């Protein structure tokens, strides 16, 4: 039985990250903003995000500021698509 407190801490941290669905290497808001338009286009095309876009989606789910920006961009593009012939 391993009673090393550091390994117990690491195991607990990893379990919490999985439970909270936090990426191992979190994406910054700047990185998220760089890819947000691609994610919006992908979601408007009813496709599933993979790779970096999945990380962007996950960041947006946890970051209020980025979620607000994402929802605004999504609304604008939806309106543009409905207005176009």
C-alpha positions, 0 to 999 in steps of 0.5 A, a space after each residue: 500500500 502506497 502512503 506517499 502523500 504526494 501520490 495521494 494528492 496527485 491521484 485526488 487531483 486527477 480524479 477531481 479534474 476528471 470529475 470536473 471535466 477540466 483539461 490536463 493543460 487548460 486553454 487560456 482565454 487568448 487561445 480560446 479566442 483564436 479558435 472560437 470562430 472555427 468552433 462556431 462554424 463547426 457547431 453551426 454545421 452540426 459537426 462535433 468538435 475534436 482536438 483543439 476545438 473540443 478543448 475550446 468548447 470545454 474552456 467555454 463551458 467553464 469560463 463565463 467571459 469566453 462563453 459570453 463572447 462565444 454566445 454573441 458570435 454564435 447569435 450574430 452568425 445565426 442571424 447572418 445565415 437566416 438573413 442571407 438568401 
